[in-house]
Structures are given as structure tokens and as C-alpha cells.
């Protein structure tokens, strides 16, 4: 393992206003990590990502970052206002706002860098299109380029395979595999069967965080983590194992 620690989350409790969403969460993220985050809706996955990006602060506990560390973030597509009049290239360049300043002008080098990432994502011909004209897969590719253009040390993705086709999903994970040679990756996904083929470790978030130092996880382990997630069984007849959970409120 690359022992360069990028992020250290220690005993964090967090939420919104006076409502606690996460309790006693701890996790260290290292430079070569590829962590898949799973968990039920409302369990706190997106809240955890917002802690990592600095969008919210913890109620208690601490989060520390490596000096001069940059983070790329791909939000859920539903968070993007497609009615906003902005082109694909402008969206990608907006990933440099932290370096350019809010009203900074982008020069030839920045625009060339944006084009290079659009080529990597296979959408270089869409640079001048308004984001309102894009399909779900094209929008996700655009947002991925925006997350990558700052050349981050940590890439965070919140359910990037939502609203996309199988072709894009496969290409995305292959690209992430290559990117993981240069950066740490944290990805939230409901598709446990797919991410276990690519991630190195798994974290289950359901009000707190359980870290599993492998990409192979059994239904018994999920139950012990209080993580009500479907287990995908592969084989001659792929099928889904549904776990029964009884929760007391």
C-alpha cells in the first residue's frame, strides 16, 4: 500500500442543523485507495462525501487533509440544473475555478486541457453544446471531465452510473481503473456486483461507517455491519440474493 495518507477522518459525528446523520465515523484514505461506498438510502453516504469535500463541517471529531491536496468531485446527475445556459467546455473549465478564481479567464492552455479530457471521455465533438442538450451518459462524461481537469489527488464520485447506459458504465470503470494509478478514488454505488470487480476495499455507511479491507464481501458480513444491501451472486445463472432485515425504530 502507498502509505501517503491523504485524508484522516476520526470519530466524526455530522448532519444538518440539529439532525445527526452520521455518528462516530472514522476512515483513513491513502494515495492508492479505490474505495467503494455502499449503504441504504438515507444512511448517510452523500453526507459523508460532503464532509470529504468540505461542503459541511462535522459536529464533533476531526477531518484532516494532506497539505496542498486537491479533490475532484462528480456529484449525482440529479443535482445539476440542465436548464442553466452553459456549454460542455464551460462546465469542464469550471473545475478550475478554485485555481483561477471565480472571475478568472481561461487561456489557451486551460482550454487545451479541457479538450484533452473531452477526448478521453469520447465527447470532444460536444464541446460547444449546451448541457441541456445532453443525454444522461453525455452529462456524466462532462461532469467527470470537470472533476478531473484539476488533476486531483482524490477523486470522489457519487453514484456515477445513474441514468447511464451499460456501455458508458463499463467504460467508466475501466477508466477509473487507469486513473487509480495516479489518484485515490472513492465511489458511492448501489451496484455492489459491479463495483466489487474494480474497487480494492468497501465501506458500508448506515448511520455510521464499517470498513471492509477487501473487495469481496459476504451477506453475513453485510448483516454484521447492519448494511441492508443486495448481494449479487455470479455464476452460470447470475442472481440477486435479497437479505431480510428487521429494524426497530
PyMOL commands that set and color helices and strands:
alter all, ss='L'
color gray80, all
select helices_A, chain A and resi 45-53+77-79+88-100+108-120+124-126+131-133+136-148+166-179+192-195+219-224
alter helices_A, ss='H'
color red, helices_A
select strands_A, chain A and resi 5-16+19-30+34-38+60-65+71-74+154-158+184-188+201-205+209-212+231-233+239-241
alter strands_A, ss='S'
color yellow, strands_A
deselect
rebuild
show_as cartoon
